[in-house]
């Protein structure tokens, strides 16, 4: 039999009397997770105990620590009754206890639990947080989730080393201002108990310790939950936001999309590889936020009708990603990117019950992007030139047909379209996004022509003179291959 006993938050005298009585029984082998706890140290003075501090000192990581502790306790139980005593309560924050119970369940070993007062009981008492009023989340400082949601009162526990403290502080600083006040709690229930209000920027190594925690209770949630709440309030209280409809916002969605594209084009071609351009990434971050606002706005409008909301949008997307990646979330084997893309199109077609690969290509896409999308789709089922030579020959063929149709306006429009379509195909075979390439070319042309204009009026200049200015503008720019253009 294994007894899982909680020592409470402080000395042995503060633990439950019935728990003390069981732990002092001479026929029971007592294992303590650590002697770095007042009650455990006092227990060791009153009877023999087996400490697991040696496992902490020799293990590579906490997974190894808790696995070894569980193995030790279960092995000792084979010889007789064992009590495993832990700080606080065995039901709160004790991974080794969970492992012991799992092994015992499969090994036919009886387990009894005597819960003590946990650090969490005292945190709630000292902070005044009522978990039933607004909810509660308890997080391990050594394994904070990403993304970190702070929409509920939050307790961050096990801030046992300065490194863990600084990592937790940095995670909070990504969401909160540096002067945000938190509640720091240490050695609760013990003689050195401290409960203090402290700002994020003031957190230092002196705030780390084996029994240290932080309580974060915010009036307004940051991050994703805060964005959704803010959007909902704006829709109710802002006259402009109240007036908007899906159709009135459509233009903003298109505009913000192009602003994101412009920001992305300022990144180095190899991004996210290479050295990060922090200034360029700051622009991308801001523009992505503006685009996200449009998505959240439309989701909020839909939620008013009961159709869907932002959370169901996210869940639908999650399910779609899982379904279309059976090589990651299932047992499908793939040999490379081409097979992944082929599977994607097939699964997408099955999911949407499409009769044609052309179904679902938006008519509203810019023409270059639409041609690129159509060509990629058909290429994934093998309808494509096998090599670059065929593509180049097709471009020459279409150029010849354009020249032949020069005197036939109606035919010329069609032939120029065919030429552009074949050039899109050439770009695709060369691994170039034609829409992005043309946007860069437009941006480069604009910069150079502005330089030509800055050199003086163009009135009265010959083409040769303007061309000289143009060549000078080109020469003044960095090499296109170095600048990403």
PLY file of the C-alpha trace (Angstrom):
ply
format ascii 1.0
element vertex 485
property float x
property float y
property float z
element edge 484
property int vertex1
property int vertex2
end_header
0.00 0.00 0.00
1.15 3.53 -0.78
-0.01 6.50 1.29
0.25 9.83 -0.52
0.43 12.45 2.22
0.38 16.23 2.14
2.65 18.01 4.61
0.87 21.34 4.30
2.55 24.69 3.67
4.64 25.15 6.80
5.96 23.20 9.79
4.92 19.73 10.92
2.74 21.14 13.68
0.62 22.92 11.04
-0.07 19.68 9.16
-3.19 17.60 9.68
-2.95 15.62 12.99
-4.15 12.39 11.40
-1.54 12.74 8.67
1.21 13.29 11.28
0.05 10.19 13.15
0.25 8.02 10.04
3.67 9.35 9.08
5.07 8.59 12.52
4.01 4.92 12.46
7.28 2.93 12.76
6.23 0.10 10.41
5.73 2.56 7.52
8.64 3.46 5.27
8.46 7.23 4.73
9.75 8.85 1.57
9.84 12.66 1.34
10.14 14.37 -2.03
12.54 16.93 -0.56
13.93 17.94 2.80
13.83 21.59 1.67
10.50 22.04 3.41
9.89 22.81 7.10
7.55 19.89 7.81
9.77 17.40 5.96
12.86 18.56 7.84
11.06 18.27 11.19
9.74 14.82 10.27
13.29 13.70 9.51
14.32 14.75 13.03
11.59 12.59 14.60
11.94 9.43 12.53
14.00 7.89 9.67
12.96 9.11 6.23
14.22 8.55 2.69
14.78 11.81 0.83
14.65 12.19 -2.94
16.98 15.19 -3.01
19.70 12.94 -4.41
17.56 12.33 -7.50
17.25 16.09 -8.09
21.02 16.45 -7.93
21.76 13.66 -10.40
18.96 13.90 -12.96
19.18 15.72 -16.29
15.67 17.21 -16.22
12.44 17.18 -14.24
10.91 14.40 -16.32
13.76 12.19 -15.22
13.43 13.39 -11.61
9.74 12.59 -11.26
10.03 9.30 -13.10
12.85 8.18 -10.79
10.92 9.26 -7.68
7.88 7.26 -8.77
10.02 4.21 -9.47
11.65 4.47 -6.03
8.34 4.72 -4.17
6.73 1.85 -6.08
9.81 -0.36 -5.57
9.76 0.26 -1.82
6.04 -0.59 -1.71
6.88 -4.12 -2.81
8.48 -4.71 0.60
5.82 -3.13 2.78
3.64 -0.09 3.39
5.12 3.20 2.11
4.14 6.80 2.77
5.21 9.37 0.19
5.08 12.84 1.77
5.11 16.01 -0.31
4.91 19.74 0.49
1.41 21.18 0.48
-1.08 18.73 -0.99
-0.37 15.66 -3.13
-3.30 16.71 -5.31
-1.84 20.07 -6.40
1.25 20.47 -8.53
2.79 17.06 -7.86
3.77 15.28 -11.09
5.49 12.51 -9.16
2.18 11.73 -7.44
0.40 11.43 -10.78
3.07 8.99 -12.00
2.86 6.92 -8.82
-0.93 6.64 -9.10
-0.65 5.62 -12.74
1.92 2.89 -12.03
0.01 1.69 -8.98
-3.22 1.39 -10.96
-1.59 -0.95 -13.47
0.34 -2.89 -10.80
-2.50 -3.66 -8.41
-1.04 -1.52 -5.61
-3.54 0.14 -3.27
-3.21 3.92 -2.92
-4.58 6.14 -0.16
-4.51 9.94 -0.30
-4.39 12.27 2.69
-4.55 15.77 1.23
-2.98 18.64 3.08
-3.41 22.39 2.76
-1.86 23.37 -0.55
-0.03 26.57 -1.42
-3.00 27.30 -3.68
-5.40 27.44 -0.72
-3.19 30.07 0.87
-2.70 32.01 -2.39
-6.48 32.32 -2.77
-6.78 33.43 0.85
-4.00 36.03 0.65
-4.99 37.39 -2.76
-8.74 37.43 -2.22
-9.35 35.63 -5.53
-12.60 33.66 -5.63
-12.20 30.96 -8.29
-15.96 30.68 -8.77
-16.48 34.39 -9.30
-14.39 34.91 -12.46
-12.59 31.60 -12.88
-8.98 30.70 -12.15
-6.00 29.27 -13.97
-2.90 27.86 -12.27
0.27 27.65 -14.34
3.70 26.14 -13.84
6.31 28.88 -14.33
8.66 26.30 -15.85
6.17 25.39 -18.58
4.12 28.49 -19.41
1.83 27.93 -22.39
2.19 29.78 -25.66
0.04 31.68 -26.34
-0.33 32.84 -22.77
-3.94 33.85 -22.04
-4.53 36.08 -19.02
-8.30 36.45 -19.29
-8.78 34.76 -15.90
-7.17 35.45 -12.53
-3.90 33.56 -12.85
-1.50 31.99 -10.37
2.01 31.27 -11.65
3.67 28.82 -9.30
7.05 27.08 -8.87
9.15 30.15 -9.58
12.04 28.31 -8.01
15.11 29.80 -9.76
16.10 33.24 -11.11
16.14 31.82 -14.65
12.54 30.60 -14.31
11.55 33.95 -12.84
13.09 35.95 -15.69
11.51 33.71 -18.34
8.10 34.14 -16.70
8.62 37.89 -16.43
9.58 38.15 -20.12
6.51 36.14 -21.12
4.31 38.55 -19.17
6.09 41.60 -20.59
5.12 40.52 -24.10
1.50 41.17 -23.08
1.58 43.67 -20.23
3.15 47.09 -19.56
6.27 47.07 -17.41
4.50 48.95 -14.59
1.74 46.33 -14.25
1.35 45.36 -10.59
1.31 41.70 -9.56
1.09 40.00 -6.20
4.26 38.17 -5.15
3.79 35.45 -2.52
6.53 33.46 -0.83
6.79 30.88 1.98
3.05 31.04 2.60
2.07 29.69 6.02
5.69 29.67 7.14
7.58 31.95 9.54
9.12 33.92 6.63
5.85 34.46 4.74
5.85 37.49 2.45
3.00 38.88 0.36
3.86 42.02 -1.58
2.64 44.02 -4.55
5.40 44.33 -7.13
5.61 45.68 -10.68
6.76 43.52 -13.56
9.85 45.65 -14.14
10.83 45.35 -10.47
10.91 41.54 -10.44
14.43 40.33 -9.73
16.33 37.26 -8.61
15.41 37.92 -4.97
11.81 37.07 -5.90
12.71 33.50 -6.91
12.47 30.64 -4.45
11.18 27.07 -4.02
7.89 28.34 -2.58
7.43 31.56 -4.58
4.36 32.34 -6.71
2.84 35.27 -8.59
-0.86 36.18 -8.73
-2.02 38.12 -11.79
-5.52 39.60 -11.54
-6.22 42.12 -14.32
-9.19 44.40 -14.90
-8.87 44.06 -18.70
-7.49 40.96 -20.42
-4.63 41.43 -22.90
-3.96 39.49 -26.11
-6.54 37.49 -28.03
-9.28 37.37 -25.33
-8.81 41.10 -24.73
-9.08 41.84 -28.44
-12.39 39.98 -28.70
-13.75 41.78 -25.62
-12.62 45.17 -26.92
-14.21 44.56 -30.33
-17.48 43.58 -28.69
-17.53 46.76 -26.62
-16.72 48.96 -29.61
-19.58 47.40 -31.54
-21.94 48.36 -28.71
-20.63 51.81 -27.80
-18.81 53.38 -30.79
-21.13 55.12 -33.32
-18.85 54.29 -36.28
-18.46 50.64 -35.32
-22.19 50.25 -34.71
-22.93 51.49 -38.23
-20.72 48.97 -40.05
-21.92 45.97 -42.06
-20.07 43.14 -43.77
-20.31 45.01 -47.08
-19.20 48.39 -45.71
-16.07 46.75 -44.30
-15.15 44.84 -47.46
-12.98 47.62 -48.86
-11.05 47.89 -45.61
-10.32 44.16 -45.73
-8.85 44.48 -49.22
-6.84 47.58 -48.28
-5.37 46.01 -45.16
-4.48 42.86 -47.09
-2.42 44.89 -49.54
-0.76 46.78 -46.71
0.32 43.45 -45.22
1.74 42.46 -48.61
3.66 45.73 -48.80
5.09 45.17 -45.33
6.08 41.59 -46.18
7.94 42.80 -49.26
10.20 44.89 -47.01
11.51 41.68 -45.38
14.66 40.05 -46.77
13.88 37.36 -49.37
15.16 34.60 -47.08
13.01 35.68 -44.07
12.48 34.14 -41.59
15.96 32.83 -42.35
19.07 34.96 -41.86
19.40 37.91 -39.53
15.97 39.32 -38.61
15.20 42.88 -39.71
13.50 44.07 -36.54
12.27 47.35 -38.01
10.68 45.56 -40.97
9.15 42.96 -38.68
7.66 45.75 -36.54
5.82 46.99 -39.64
4.63 43.46 -40.43
3.40 43.05 -36.84
1.39 46.27 -37.02
-0.11 45.50 -40.43
-1.04 41.96 -39.43
-2.84 43.47 -36.45
-4.82 45.77 -38.74
-5.77 42.81 -40.92
-6.71 40.74 -37.86
-9.02 43.56 -36.80
-11.00 43.10 -40.00
-11.30 39.36 -39.42
-12.40 39.84 -35.81
-14.84 42.57 -36.86
-16.53 40.30 -39.43
-16.65 37.44 -36.90
-18.24 39.77 -34.35
-20.90 40.83 -36.84
-21.64 37.17 -37.61
-21.87 36.40 -33.89
-24.64 39.00 -33.58
-26.76 36.90 -35.94
-25.89 33.65 -34.17
-24.09 32.33 -37.27
-20.59 31.90 -35.82
-17.97 33.74 -33.76
-14.19 34.14 -33.67
-13.69 31.01 -31.57
-15.66 28.80 -33.94
-13.69 30.29 -36.85
-10.48 29.26 -35.10
-11.82 25.79 -34.31
-13.00 25.25 -37.89
-9.54 26.19 -39.10
-7.89 23.84 -36.58
-10.01 20.92 -37.72
-9.27 21.74 -41.36
-5.52 21.77 -40.73
-5.67 18.42 -38.95
-7.78 16.88 -41.73
-5.50 18.15 -44.49
-2.29 17.01 -42.79
-2.81 13.26 -42.30
0.97 12.82 -42.64
1.32 14.79 -39.37
-1.83 13.93 -37.42
-2.51 10.51 -38.93
-0.60 7.54 -40.32
-0.23 8.65 -43.96
3.32 8.48 -45.30
4.59 11.12 -47.77
7.89 11.38 -49.60
8.11 15.14 -50.10
6.48 18.52 -50.56
4.91 17.63 -53.93
3.02 14.72 -52.41
1.90 16.90 -49.49
0.46 19.46 -51.92
-1.20 16.79 -54.02
-2.85 15.31 -50.94
-3.91 18.80 -49.87
-5.77 19.45 -53.12
-7.40 16.02 -53.09
-8.55 16.35 -49.48
-9.70 19.91 -50.07
-11.74 18.77 -53.06
-13.32 15.93 -51.05
-14.04 18.25 -48.15
-15.76 20.88 -50.28
-17.31 18.36 -52.71
-15.78 20.16 -55.68
-16.50 18.91 -59.17
-13.56 20.76 -60.72
-10.13 21.97 -59.65
-11.25 25.39 -60.85
-14.02 25.50 -58.25
-13.18 27.88 -55.45
-10.63 30.02 -57.33
-11.98 33.50 -56.48
-13.00 35.64 -59.45
-12.02 38.72 -57.43
-8.35 37.73 -57.26
-5.97 40.00 -59.16
-5.46 38.47 -62.61
-1.83 37.46 -62.04
-2.66 35.84 -58.71
-5.67 34.07 -60.22
-3.59 32.65 -63.08
-0.90 31.56 -60.61
-3.48 29.81 -58.38
-5.10 28.00 -61.30
-1.75 26.80 -62.65
-0.60 25.55 -59.25
-3.80 23.56 -58.82
-3.62 21.77 -62.15
0.12 21.17 -61.74
-0.56 19.18 -58.58
-2.49 16.61 -60.62
0.21 16.42 -63.31
-1.20 18.86 -65.89
2.05 20.78 -66.36
5.14 21.11 -68.51
7.69 18.49 -67.43
10.62 20.93 -67.65
11.51 24.58 -68.17
12.29 24.17 -71.89
8.64 23.57 -72.74
7.59 26.65 -70.76
10.14 28.89 -72.48
9.09 27.60 -75.90
5.47 28.40 -75.02
6.39 31.98 -74.07
8.14 32.46 -77.45
5.14 30.96 -79.20
2.70 33.30 -77.47
4.93 36.33 -78.14
4.93 35.46 -81.85
1.15 35.25 -81.83
0.96 38.69 -80.22
3.10 40.17 -82.96
1.05 38.47 -85.65
-2.18 39.91 -84.19
-0.85 43.45 -83.90
-3.29 44.75 -86.51
-6.34 42.94 -85.06
-7.46 44.70 -81.82
-9.89 42.01 -80.67
-7.44 39.19 -81.28
-4.61 41.21 -79.78
-6.32 41.37 -76.38
-6.64 37.59 -76.31
-3.06 37.00 -77.46
-1.59 39.42 -74.92
-3.61 37.60 -72.25
-2.16 34.27 -73.41
1.32 35.76 -73.29
0.82 37.01 -69.75
-0.61 33.64 -68.73
2.47 31.88 -70.14
4.75 34.34 -68.33
2.97 33.51 -65.08
3.68 29.86 -65.83
7.35 30.68 -66.44
7.54 32.53 -63.10
5.94 29.58 -61.33
8.46 27.14 -62.81
11.27 29.46 -61.69
9.85 29.54 -58.13
8.80 33.19 -58.35
5.42 34.57 -57.26
4.43 36.70 -60.28
2.18 39.03 -58.27
4.97 39.77 -55.83
7.52 40.12 -58.63
5.38 42.65 -60.52
4.65 44.61 -57.34
8.38 44.87 -56.71
8.98 45.93 -60.28
6.32 48.64 -59.91
7.91 49.84 -56.68
11.35 49.91 -58.28
10.03 51.80 -61.32
8.34 54.38 -59.07
11.51 55.01 -57.04
13.66 55.43 -60.12
11.21 57.70 -61.91
10.95 59.93 -58.86
14.75 60.29 -59.00
14.43 61.26 -62.68
11.86 63.92 -61.73
13.98 65.20 -58.83
16.73 66.16 -61.30
14.53 68.84 -62.84
11.54 69.33 -65.06
10.99 66.80 -67.83
9.40 69.36 -70.14
11.44 69.79 -73.30
13.76 66.82 -72.61
14.38 64.33 -75.34
13.89 60.62 -74.76
17.68 60.21 -74.81
18.11 62.83 -72.08
15.44 61.25 -69.90
17.02 57.87 -70.47
20.35 59.24 -69.22
18.66 60.31 -66.00
17.01 56.90 -65.77
20.33 55.07 -66.11
21.84 57.35 -63.46
18.94 56.53 -61.13
19.50 52.81 -61.71
23.22 53.14 -61.05
22.58 54.97 -57.78
20.55 52.06 -56.38
22.18 49.08 -54.60
22.56 45.90 -56.58
19.13 44.30 -56.94
20.48 40.94 -55.85
21.84 42.48 -52.66
18.66 44.42 -51.84
16.26 41.60 -52.52
15.03 43.29 -55.71
0 1
1 2
2 3
3 4
4 5
5 6
6 7
7 8
8 9
9 10
10 11
11 12
12 13
13 14
14 15
15 16
16 17
17 18
18 19
19 20
20 21
21 22
22 23
23 24
24 25
25 26
26 27
27 28
28 29
29 30
30 31
31 32
32 33
33 34
34 35
35 36
36 37
37 38
38 39
39 40
40 41
41 42
42 43
43 44
44 45
45 46
46 47
47 48
48 49
49 50
50 51
51 52
52 53
53 54
54 55
55 56
56 57
57 58
58 59
59 60
60 61
61 62
62 63
63 64
64 65
65 66
66 67
67 68
68 69
69 70
70 71
71 72
72 73
73 74
74 75
75 76
76 77
77 78
78 79
79 80
80 81
81 82
82 83
83 84
84 85
85 86
86 87
87 88
88 89
89 90
90 91
91 92
92 93
93 94
94 95
95 96
96 97
97 98
98 99
99 100
100 101
101 102
102 103
103 104
104 105
105 106
106 107
107 108
108 109
109 110
110 111
111 112
112 113
113 114
114 115
115 116
116 117
117 118
118 119
119 120
120 121
121 122
122 123
123 124
124 125
125 126
126 127
127 128
128 129
129 130
130 131
131 132
132 133
133 134
134 135
135 136
136 137
137 138
138 139
139 140
140 141
141 142
142 143
143 144
144 145
145 146
146 147
147 148
148 149
149 150
150 151
151 152
152 153
153 154
154 155
155 156
156 157
157 158
158 159
159 160
160 161
161 162
162 163
163 164
164 165
165 166
166 167
167 168
168 169
169 170
170 171
171 172
172 173
173 174
174 175
175 176
176 177
177 178
178 179
179 180
180 181
181 182
182 183
183 184
184 185
185 186
186 187
187 188
188 189
189 190
190 191
191 192
192 193
193 194
194 195
195 196
196 197
197 198
198 199
199 200
200 201
201 202
202 203
203 204
204 205
205 206
206 207
207 208
208 209
209 210
210 211
211 212
212 213
213 214
214 215
215 216
216 217
217 218
218 219
219 220
220 221
221 222
222 223
223 224
224 225
225 226
226 227
227 228
228 229
229 230
230 231
231 232
232 233
233 234
234 235
235 236
236 237
237 238
238 239
239 240
240 241
241 242
242 243
243 244
244 245
245 246
246 247
247 248
248 249
249 250
250 251
251 252
252 253
253 254
254 255
255 256
256 257
257 258
258 259
259 260
260 261
261 262
262 263
263 264
264 265
265 266
266 267
267 268
268 269
269 270
270 271
271 272
272 273
273 274
274 275
275 276
276 277
277 278
278 279
279 280
280 281
281 282
282 283
283 284
284 285
285 286
286 287
287 288
288 289
289 290
290 291
291 292
292 293
293 294
294 295
295 296
296 297
297 298
298 299
299 300
300 301
301 302
302 303
303 304
304 305
305 306
306 307
307 308
308 309
309 310
310 311
311 312
312 313
313 314
314 315
315 316
316 317
317 318
318 319
319 320
320 321
321 322
322 323
323 324
324 325
325 326
326 327
327 328
328 329
329 330
330 331
331 332
332 333
333 334
334 335
335 336
336 337
337 338
338 339
339 340
340 341
341 342
342 343
343 344
344 345
345 346
346 347
347 348
348 349
349 350
350 351
351 352
352 353
353 354
354 355
355 356
356 357
357 358
358 359
359 360
360 361
361 362
362 363
363 364
364 365
365 366
366 367
367 368
368 369
369 370
370 371
371 372
372 373
373 374
374 375
375 376
376 377
377 378
378 379
379 380
380 381
381 382
382 383
383 384
384 385
385 386
386 387
387 388
388 389
389 390
390 391
391 392
392 393
393 394
394 395
395 396
396 397
397 398
398 399
399 400
400 401
401 402
402 403
403 404
404 405
405 406
406 407
407 408
408 409
409 410
410 411
411 412
412 413
413 414
414 415
415 416
416 417
417 418
418 419
419 420
420 421
421 422
422 423
423 424
424 425
425 426
426 427
427 428
428 429
429 430
430 431
431 432
432 433
433 434
434 435
435 436
436 437
437 438
438 439
439 440
440 441
441 442
442 443
443 444
444 445
445 446
446 447
447 448
448 449
449 450
450 451
451 452
452 453
453 454
454 455
455 456
456 457
457 458
458 459
459 460
460 461
461 462
462 463
463 464
464 465
465 466
466 467
467 468
468 469
469 470
470 471
471 472
472 473
473 474
474 475
475 476
476 477
477 478
478 479
479 480
480 481
481 482
482 483
483 484
